[in-house]
Amino acid sequence: MKQYVALALLILLLFSLPLAQAQESSTDGKSRAELEAELADLERQIEEQQKQVTTYKTQGASLKNEINSLNSRITKLNLQIKALDLTIEKVGRNIVETQRSITGTERKIDIHKDALTQAVRNLYEQDQEGLVEILLKNKELSDFFGSMNEIARVQTNLRLALEEIVGLRENLVTQKNELELDKEDNENLRTAQQSQKKGVQSTQKEKADILKVTKGKESEYQKLLEKSKETAAQIRGRIFQLLGGGELTFEKAYEFAKLAEKATGVRAAFILAILNQESAFGRNVGQCQYNEIHPKTGVTVMRSRDIPIFEGLLSRLGIDKTSRAAYVSCPIVRDGAHGGAMGPAQFIPSTWKLYESAIEKVTGSNPPNPWNNADAFAGTALYLKDSLSSASCRNYVNENKHIADTQVLIERCAASQYYSGGRWYTYRWVYGEPVVQKTQKFQADINVLESS
């Protein structure tokens, strides 16, 4: 019976692993809560500054209002930098805690690997032992049945313990994936932080230039304002830069966006802003072959799950997979992150596949081509339509509508989802907010075009 006792102790030890792991990862709860509270307060202050900017714009174009608006924009950007600092700290703690959890889980699995191997061997030997052998080992019939019951109980518990270890291993894989995403978030946030700092410098220069040219005189500002207004013809001829590479006139881009708006109800200015989002997030697009091992990450450019879908798409489109036309986005961070996004809309193959039939209904393309502008605009609009109506974006609006405009909130959320999916909340300021600002600018241009 000693082996049964040993096995029972092993089972108890194995079952205790997940509990110990959970206890380890439950630290620093108060610190996280404090960070969340600080972030919420900063978000409120950022929205207040945006309201100030909007108020000055509605009060009419004057030098005083413009300077006040620029000051509010500078304050808002500085607050966003503070929010980024806190978010980076928060993500950094997530990385530390996840790494600690990974290390603990690997250690526990390693410590008990030999014991688990022996337990499995004992279980196998028990399974091979016949009833006659067990009966001969027990003088009393009651002992025989007791032994049989004990073996059955230990076997059942050991199998449960094995299932628990398998679950622990699966959890380890999940933790490693989360760590990879946290590292990617951290890298992108630091890049965005630098972009925000440049935004402050640019706005400060804009303010200084206005004061220098006008010398503080309202009449000179009005002359400057009139001179800087773009005509409808100038707007139409402006070059529109696509996120995924390439360019076209603003007039042509607006035509594609209007077609997508008519089919989906997503406003054209928002579609244009998404496709024109120019920042560090859009670098390395269309520069890599999908199946190459990227030298900076050591992994294939495209995730393995997307490769068969991508190759099937290329085959249906008649595109040679080795040609330049089949190039996709490169990885944008270290630590094994992947690229693989296609064309102007930067869809990954598995997501593009979900929207193919809907895109075909909008544009008539069969099959839809992610490198075709009309199809890309339609795909963007369809994805945004789903995000705008998603539960997470609706909840975000309901929780914050007392401090910000509903349309701003819903579009900020949808834009962030377009970039990062389920991790959108981390990117609501560094990706979502710039898109919202671009949307407002494009809407002003569209208003000029529609009124001309």
FIDOMAR-813716 format. One record per residue (C-alpha): x, y, z; residue in one letter; residue number from 1; chain. Coordinates in nm, 2 decimals. Each point is the difference from the previous one (the first is absolute). Layout:
      c1      c2      c3  code  pos  unit
       X       Y       Z     a  NUM     A
...
***
This chain:
      c1      c2      c3  code  pos  unit
    0.00    0.00    0.00     m    1     A
    0.30    0.23    0.03     k    2     A
    0.00    0.07   -0.38     q    3     A
   -0.37    0.11    0.04     y    4     A
    0.09    0.24    0.28     v    5     A
    0.29    0.15   -0.21     a    6     A
   -0.23    0.03   -0.30     l    7     A
   -0.27    0.17    0.21     a    8     A
    0.26    0.25    0.13     l    9     A
    0.11    0.07   -0.35     l   10     A
   -0.36    0.06   -0.11     i   11     A
   -0.05    0.25    0.28     l   12     A
    0.32    0.18   -0.10     l   13     A
   -0.10    0.01   -0.37     l   14     A
   -0.35    0.13    0.08     f   15     A
    0.16    0.28    0.21     s   16     A
    0.20    0.14   -0.29     l   17     A
   -0.26    0.22   -0.16     p   18     A
   -0.11    0.14    0.34     l   19     A
    0.36    0.10    0.09     a   20     A
    0.03    0.16   -0.34     q   21     A
   -0.31    0.20    0.05     a   22     A
    0.12    0.12    0.34     q   23     A
    0.33    0.11   -0.16     e   24     A
   -0.17    0.21   -0.27     s   25     A
   -0.23    0.18    0.24     s   26     A
    0.25    0.26    0.12     t   27     A
    0.01    0.37   -0.04     d   28     A
   -0.38    0.03   -0.03     g   29     A
   -0.01    0.33    0.18     k   30     A
    0.27    0.15   -0.22     s   31     A
   -0.19   -0.10   -0.31     r   32     A
   -0.32    0.15    0.14     a   33     A
    0.19    0.33    0.06     e   34     A
    0.14    0.00   -0.35     l   35     A
   -0.35   -0.05   -0.14     e   36     A
   -0.13    0.29    0.21     a   37     A
    0.27    0.23   -0.12     e   38     A
   -0.06   -0.10   -0.36     l   39     A
   -0.37    0.07    0.04     a   40     A
    0.07    0.34    0.14     d   41     A
    0.24    0.08   -0.28     l   42     A
   -0.26   -0.11   -0.25     e   43     A
   -0.25    0.24    0.15     r   44     A
    0.25    0.29   -0.02     q   45     A
    0.09   -0.09   -0.37     i   46     A
   -0.37    0.01   -0.09     e   47     A
   -0.04    0.34    0.18     e   48     A
    0.28    0.14   -0.21     q   49     A
   -0.16   -0.13   -0.32     q   50     A
   -0.32    0.17    0.10     k   51     A
    0.19    0.32    0.03     q   52     A
    0.15   -0.04   -0.35     v   53     A
   -0.35   -0.06   -0.14     t   54     A
   -0.14    0.30    0.19     t   55     A
    0.26    0.23   -0.14     y   56     A
   -0.07   -0.12   -0.36     k   57     A
   -0.37    0.06    0.04     t   58     A
    0.05    0.35    0.13     q   59     A
    0.14    0.11   -0.33     g   60     A
    0.34    0.05   -0.17     a   61     A
    0.20    0.25    0.20     s   62     A
    0.36    0.03    0.10     l   63     A
   -0.09   -0.03    0.37     k   64     A
   -0.21   -0.31   -0.05     n   65     A
    0.27   -0.16   -0.22     e   66     A
    0.27    0.06    0.26     i   67     A
   -0.23   -0.13    0.28     n   68     A
   -0.08   -0.30   -0.22     s   69     A
    0.37   -0.08   -0.06     l   70     A
    0.07    0.04    0.37     n   71     A
   -0.28   -0.26    0.08     s   72     A
    0.14   -0.23   -0.27     r   73     A
    0.35    0.02    0.16     i   74     A
   -0.15   -0.07    0.35     t   75     A
   -0.20   -0.29   -0.15     k   76     A
    0.31   -0.15   -0.16     l   77     A
    0.20    0.03    0.32     n   78     A
   -0.28   -0.17    0.19     l   79     A
    0.00   -0.28   -0.26     q   80     A
    0.37   -0.04    0.06     i   81     A
   -0.06   -0.04    0.37     k   82     A
   -0.27   -0.25   -0.07     a   83     A
    0.24   -0.19   -0.22     l   84     A
    0.26    0.00    0.27     d   85     A
   -0.25   -0.16    0.24     l   86     A
   -0.12   -0.25   -0.27     t   87     A
    0.36   -0.10   -0.07     i   88     A
    0.06   -0.05    0.37     e   89     A
   -0.32   -0.21    0.02     k   90     A
    0.11   -0.21   -0.30     v   91     A
    0.34   -0.03    0.15     g   92     A
   -0.14   -0.15    0.32     r   93     A
   -0.21   -0.24   -0.21     n   94     A
    0.32   -0.11   -0.17     i   95     A
    0.18   -0.06    0.34     v   96     A
   -0.30   -0.18    0.15     e   97     A
   -0.05   -0.22   -0.31     t   98     A
    0.37   -0.09   -0.02     q   99     A
   -0.01   -0.08    0.38     r  100     A
   -0.30   -0.22   -0.06     s  101     A
    0.16   -0.17   -0.30     i  102     A
    0.32   -0.07    0.20     t  103     A
   -0.20   -0.14    0.29     g  104     A
   -0.21   -0.23   -0.22     t  105     A
    0.31   -0.13   -0.19     e  106     A
    0.18   -0.06    0.33     r  107     A
   -0.30   -0.20    0.14     k  108     A
   -0.03   -0.21   -0.31     i  109     A
    0.37   -0.07    0.00     d  110     A
    0.02   -0.08    0.37     i  111     A
   -0.27   -0.26   -0.03     h  112     A
    0.09   -0.14   -0.34     k  113     A
    0.19   -0.30    0.14     d  114     A
   -0.26   -0.07    0.26     a  115     A
   -0.27    0.02   -0.26     l  116     A
    0.19   -0.24   -0.23     t  117     A
    0.03   -0.25    0.28     q  118     A
   -0.37    0.03    0.09     a  119     A
   -0.09   -0.07   -0.36     v  120     A
    0.23   -0.30   -0.01     r  121     A
   -0.17   -0.13    0.32     n  122     A
   -0.34    0.05   -0.14     l  123     A
    0.10   -0.19   -0.31     y  124     A
    0.13   -0.29    0.21     e  125     A
   -0.32   -0.01    0.20     q  126     A
   -0.21    0.00   -0.32     d  127     A
    0.21   -0.30   -0.12     q  128     A
   -0.04   -0.20    0.32     e  129     A
   -0.28   -0.26   -0.03     g  130     A
   -0.27   -0.07    0.25     l  131     A
    0.14   -0.34    0.09     v  132     A
    0.34    0.15    0.10     e  133     A
   -0.18    0.26    0.22     i  134     A
   -0.22   -0.27    0.15     l  135     A
    0.30   -0.22    0.09     l  136     A
    0.17    0.29    0.18     k  137     A
   -0.29    0.05    0.23     n  138     A
   -0.09   -0.27    0.26     k  139     A
   -0.35    0.13    0.07     e  140     A
   -0.26    0.06   -0.26     l  141     A
   -0.08    0.34    0.17     s  142     A
    0.36    0.10   -0.05     d  143     A
   -0.02   -0.09   -0.36     f  144     A
   -0.30    0.22   -0.06     f  145     A
    0.16    0.28    0.21     g  146     A
    0.31   -0.02   -0.22     s  147     A
   -0.21    0.01   -0.31     m  148     A
   -0.19    0.31    0.12     n  149     A
    0.32    0.17    0.11     e  150     A
    0.16   -0.06   -0.34     i  151     A
   -0.31    0.13   -0.18     a  152     A
   -0.01    0.31    0.22     r  153     A
    0.37    0.07   -0.05     v  154     A
   -0.03   -0.06   -0.37     q  155     A
   -0.29    0.24   -0.03     t  156     A
    0.17    0.27    0.20     n  157     A
    0.33   -0.04   -0.18     l  158     A
   -0.18    0.04   -0.34     r  159     A
   -0.16    0.31    0.14     l  160     A
    0.34    0.13    0.11     a  161     A
    0.14   -0.07   -0.35     l  162     A
   -0.29    0.20   -0.15     e  163     A
    0.09    0.28    0.25     e  164     A
    0.36    0.00   -0.11     i  165     A
   -0.11    0.02   -0.37     v  166     A
   -0.22    0.29    0.09     g  167     A
    0.30    0.17    0.18     l  168     A
    0.21   -0.05   -0.31     r  169     A
   -0.27    0.16   -0.22     e  170     A
   -0.02    0.29    0.24     n  171     A
    0.38    0.04   -0.03     l  172     A
   -0.04    0.03   -0.38     v  173     A
   -0.27    0.26    0.05     t  174     A
    0.22    0.19    0.25     q  175     A
    0.29    0.01   -0.25     k  176     A
   -0.24    0.13   -0.28     n  177     A
   -0.12    0.27    0.24     e  178     A
    0.36    0.09    0.08     l  179     A
    0.08    0.04   -0.37     e  180     A
   -0.30    0.23   -0.04     l  181     A
    0.09    0.20    0.31     d  182     A
    0.35    0.05   -0.14     k  183     A
   -0.14    0.11   -0.34     e  184     A
   -0.23    0.24    0.18     d  185     A
    0.28    0.14    0.20     n  186     A
    0.22    0.06   -0.31     e  187     A
   -0.29    0.17   -0.19     n  188     A
   -0.09    0.22    0.30     l  189     A
    0.36    0.12    0.03     r  190     A
    0.00    0.08   -0.37     t  191     A
   -0.33    0.18    0.03     a  192     A
    0.13    0.19    0.30     q  193     A
    0.28    0.15   -0.22     q  194     A
   -0.26    0.09   -0.26     s  195     A
   -0.21    0.18    0.26     q  196     A
    0.30    0.20    0.11     k  197     A
    0.07    0.10   -0.36     k  198     A
   -0.37    0.11   -0.01     g  199     A
    0.06    0.23    0.29     v  200     A
    0.30    0.16   -0.16     q  201     A
   -0.18    0.04   -0.34     s  202     A
   -0.30    0.17    0.17     t  203     A
    0.23    0.23    0.20     q  204     A
    0.18    0.09   -0.33     k  205     A
   -0.34    0.06   -0.17     e  206     A
   -0.10    0.24    0.28     k  207     A
    0.34    0.18   -0.01     a  208     A
   -0.02    0.04   -0.38     d  209     A
   -0.35    0.15    0.02     i  210     A
    0.10    0.25    0.26     l  211     A
    0.31    0.09   -0.20     k  212     A
   -0.19    0.05   -0.33     v  213     A
   -0.29    0.19    0.15     t  214     A
    0.20    0.19    0.26     k  215     A
   -0.30   -0.04    0.23     g  216     A
   -0.24    0.19   -0.23     k  217     A
   -0.34   -0.13   -0.08     e  218     A
   -0.01    0.16   -0.34     s  219     A
    0.32   -0.18   -0.10     e  220     A
   -0.14   -0.33    0.13     y  221     A
   -0.31    0.04   -0.22     q  222     A
    0.22    0.06   -0.30     k  223     A
    0.20   -0.32    0.09     l  224     A
   -0.31   -0.20    0.04     l  225     A
   -0.14    0.10   -0.33     e  226     A
    0.32   -0.07   -0.17     k  227     A
    0.02   -0.35    0.15     s  228     A
   -0.35   -0.11   -0.10     k  229     A
    0.01   -0.28   -0.26     e  230     A
   -0.24    0.01   -0.30     t  231     A
   -0.21   -0.30   -0.10     a  232     A
    0.23   -0.04   -0.30     a  233     A
    0.31   -0.01    0.22     q  234     A
   -0.16   -0.26    0.23     i  235     A
   -0.10   -0.22   -0.29     r  236     A
    0.35    0.00   -0.14     g  237     A
    0.17   -0.06    0.34     r  238     A
    0.19   -0.33    0.01     i  239     A
   -0.15   -0.25    0.23     f  240     A
    0.25   -0.24    0.16     q  241     A
   -0.12   -0.35    0.07     l  242     A
    0.09   -0.18    0.32     l  243     A
    0.11   -0.31   -0.18     g  244     A
    0.21    0.19   -0.25     g  245     A
   -0.09    0.17   -0.32     g  246     A
   -0.19    0.32   -0.07     e  247     A
   -0.28    0.16   -0.20     l  248     A
   -0.17    0.33   -0.02     t  249     A
   -0.23    0.11    0.28     f  250     A
   -0.29    0.02   -0.25     e  251     A
    0.05   -0.37   -0.10     k  252     A
    0.04   -0.11    0.36     a  253     A
   -0.32    0.18    0.09     y  254     A
   -0.19   -0.18   -0.28     e  255     A
    0.11   -0.34    0.14     f  256     A
   -0.09    0.11    0.35     a  257     A
   -0.35    0.12   -0.11     k  258     A
   -0.07   -0.33   -0.17     l  259     A
    0.10   -0.18    0.33     a  260     A
   -0.21    0.25    0.20     e  261     A
   -0.31   -0.06   -0.21     k  262     A
    0.03   -0.38    0.05     a  263     A
    0.08    0.00    0.37     t  264     A
   -0.11    0.33    0.16     g  265     A
    0.35    0.07    0.13     v  266     A
    0.08    0.36   -0.08     r  267     A
    0.25    0.06   -0.28     a  268     A
    0.22    0.23    0.21     a  269     A
    0.06   -0.27    0.26     f  270     A
    0.09   -0.26   -0.27     i  271     A
    0.24    0.25   -0.15     l  272     A
    0.16    0.07    0.34     a  273     A
    0.06   -0.37    0.07     i  274     A
    0.16   -0.06   -0.34     l  275     A
    0.21    0.31    0.02     n  276     A
    0.12   -0.06    0.36     q  277     A
    0.37    0.09   -0.03     e  278     A
    0.21   -0.08    0.30     s  279     A
    0.26   -0.25    0.12     a  280     A
   -0.28   -0.26   -0.01     f  281     A
   -0.01    0.01   -0.37     g  282     A
    0.37   -0.06   -0.07     r  283     A
    0.15   -0.31   -0.17     n  284     A
   -0.32   -0.06   -0.21     v  285     A
    0.03   -0.19   -0.33     g  286     A
    0.37   -0.06    0.05     q  287     A
    0.02   -0.38    0.09     c  288     A
   -0.07   -0.33   -0.16     q  289     A
   -0.26   -0.19    0.21     y  290     A
    0.20   -0.32    0.05     n  291     A
    0.35    0.14    0.06     e  292     A
    0.17   -0.02    0.34     i  293     A
    0.03    0.35    0.11     h  294     A
    0.36    0.07    0.13     p  295     A
   -0.11    0.22    0.29     k  296     A
   -0.26   -0.24    0.14     t  297     A
    0.12   -0.35   -0.10     g  298     A
   -0.35   -0.10   -0.10     v  299     A
   -0.20    0.00   -0.33     t  300     A
   -0.14    0.34   -0.10     v  301     A
   -0.36   -0.14   -0.01     m  302     A
   -0.15   -0.22    0.27     r  303     A
   -0.01   -0.36   -0.10     s  304     A
   -0.38   -0.01    0.04     r  305     A
   -0.04    0.27   -0.27     d  306     A
    0.24   -0.14   -0.26     i  307     A
   -0.24   -0.26   -0.15     p  308     A
   -0.27    0.26   -0.02     i  309     A
    0.24    0.25   -0.16     f  310     A
    0.13   -0.25   -0.26     e  311     A
   -0.36   -0.10   -0.09     g  312     A
   -0.09    0.37   -0.05     l  313     A
    0.31    0.05   -0.22     l  314     A
   -0.10   -0.30   -0.21     s  315     A
   -0.36    0.13   -0.05     r  316     A
    0.13    0.34   -0.10     l  317     A
    0.26   -0.14   -0.23     g  318     A
    0.29    0.17    0.18     i  319     A
    0.34   -0.17    0.01     d  320     A
    0.09   -0.05    0.37     k  321     A
    0.36    0.09   -0.07     t  322     A
   -0.08    0.33   -0.18     s  323     A
    0.02    0.34    0.15     r  324     A
   -0.38    0.03   -0.03     a  325     A
   -0.03   -0.26    0.28     a  326     A
    0.22    0.19    0.25     y  327     A
   -0.16    0.07    0.34     v  328     A
    0.09    0.20    0.31     s  329     A
    0.31   -0.08    0.19     c  330     A
    0.01   -0.07    0.38     p  331     A
    0.01    0.33    0.18     i  332     A
    0.15   -0.11    0.34     v  333     A
    0.25   -0.24    0.13     r  334     A
   -0.08   -0.30    0.23     d  335     A
   -0.15   -0.21   -0.28     g  336     A
   -0.29    0.22   -0.11     a  337     A
   -0.14   -0.06   -0.35     h  338     A
   -0.09    0.21   -0.29     g  339     A
   -0.20   -0.13   -0.30     g  340     A
   -0.26    0.28   -0.05     a  341     A
   -0.11    0.06   -0.36     m  342     A
   -0.06    0.30   -0.21     g  343     A
   -0.14    0.35    0.08     p  344     A
   -0.24   -0.13    0.27     a  345     A
    0.27   -0.21    0.17     q  346     A
   -0.22   -0.31    0.05     f  347     A
    0.16   -0.32    0.11     i  348     A
   -0.12   -0.29   -0.22     p  349     A
   -0.22   -0.17    0.25     s  350     A
   -0.19    0.32    0.07     t  351     A
   -0.03    0.09   -0.37     w  352     A
   -0.15   -0.35   -0.06     k  353     A
   -0.28    0.08    0.25     l  354     A
   -0.10    0.31   -0.21     y  355     A
    0.05   -0.13   -0.35     e  356     A
   -0.36   -0.07   -0.08     s  357     A
   -0.12    0.33    0.15     a  358     A
    0.26    0.19   -0.20     i  359     A
   -0.10   -0.17   -0.32     e  360     A
   -0.36    0.12    0.05     k  361     A
    0.13    0.36    0.03     v  362     A
    0.25    0.01   -0.29     t  363     A
   -0.10   -0.30   -0.21     g  364     A
    0.36   -0.13    0.01     s  365     A
    0.02   -0.38   -0.02     n  366     A
    0.22   -0.07    0.18     p  367     A
    0.06    0.33    0.19     p  368     A
    0.36    0.11   -0.02     n  369     A
    0.16    0.16    0.32     p  370     A
    0.25    0.19   -0.23     w  371     A
   -0.29    0.15   -0.20     n  372     A
   -0.10    0.35    0.14     n  373     A
   -0.38   -0.05   -0.04     a  374     A
    0.01   -0.33    0.18     d  375     A
    0.23    0.13    0.27     a  376     A
   -0.22    0.30    0.07     f  377     A
   -0.31   -0.23    0.02     a  378     A
    0.18   -0.25    0.23     g  379     A
    0.10    0.28    0.23     t  380     A
   -0.35    0.14    0.02     a  381     A
   -0.16   -0.35    0.06     l  382     A
    0.25   -0.06    0.29     y  383     A
   -0.06    0.34    0.15     l  384     A
   -0.38   -0.05   -0.02     k  385     A
    0.03   -0.32    0.21     d  386     A
    0.23    0.18    0.25     s  387     A
   -0.23    0.31    0.03     l  388     A
   -0.28   -0.23    0.10     s  389     A
    0.21   -0.23    0.22     s  390     A
   -0.09   -0.05    0.37     a  391     A
    0.34    0.13    0.11     s  392     A
   -0.03    0.33   -0.19     c  393     A
   -0.36    0.05    0.12     r  394     A
    0.11   -0.06    0.36     n  395     A
    0.29    0.24   -0.05     y  396     A
   -0.24    0.27   -0.11     v  397     A
   -0.25   -0.07    0.28     n  398     A
    0.28    0.02    0.26     e  399     A
    0.15    0.33   -0.14     n  400     A
   -0.28    0.19   -0.17     k  401     A
   -0.02    0.24    0.30     h  402     A
    0.35    0.13   -0.08     i  403     A
    0.02   -0.02   -0.38     a  404     A
   -0.20    0.01   -0.33     d  405     A
   -0.16   -0.33   -0.08     t  406     A
    0.12   -0.01   -0.36     q  407     A
    0.36    0.08    0.11     v  408     A
   -0.02   -0.29    0.25     l  409     A
   -0.15   -0.26   -0.24     i  410     A
    0.24    0.09   -0.28     e  411     A
    0.31    0.00    0.23     r  412     A
   -0.10   -0.35    0.12     c  413     A
   -0.06   -0.13   -0.35     a  414     A
    0.32    0.14   -0.13     a  415     A
    0.20   -0.16    0.28     s  416     A
   -0.17   -0.33   -0.07     q  417     A
    0.10    0.03   -0.36     y  418     A
    0.36    0.01    0.10     y  419     A
    0.02   -0.24    0.30     s  420     A
   -0.32   -0.20    0.03     g  421     A
   -0.07   -0.11    0.35     g  422     A
    0.28    0.21    0.14     r  423     A
   -0.16    0.32   -0.14     w  424     A
   -0.03    0.17    0.34     y  425     A
    0.38    0.03    0.03     t  426     A
    0.01    0.19   -0.33     y  427     A
   -0.30    0.23    0.04     r  428     A
    0.22    0.31    0.03     w  429     A
    0.31   -0.09   -0.20     v  430     A
   -0.19   -0.14   -0.30     y  431     A
   -0.37    0.08    0.05     g  432     A
    0.03    0.36    0.09     e  433     A
    0.22    0.10   -0.30     p  434     A
   -0.26   -0.17   -0.23     v  435     A
   -0.28    0.21    0.16     v  436     A
    0.20    0.32   -0.06     q  437     A
    0.06   -0.10   -0.36     k  438     A
   -0.36   -0.08   -0.04     t  439     A
   -0.10    0.35    0.10     q  440     A
    0.25    0.15   -0.24     k  441     A
   -0.12   -0.21   -0.29     f  442     A
   -0.37    0.08    0.08     q  443     A
    0.09    0.37   -0.03     a  444     A
    0.15   -0.07   -0.34     d  445     A
   -0.30   -0.20   -0.11     i  446     A
   -0.23    0.28    0.11     n  447     A
    0.20    0.24   -0.23     v  448     A
   -0.03   -0.25   -0.29     l  449     A
   -0.37   -0.06    0.05     e  450     A
   -0.08    0.37    0.03     s  451     A
    0.19    0.10   -0.32     s  452     A
***
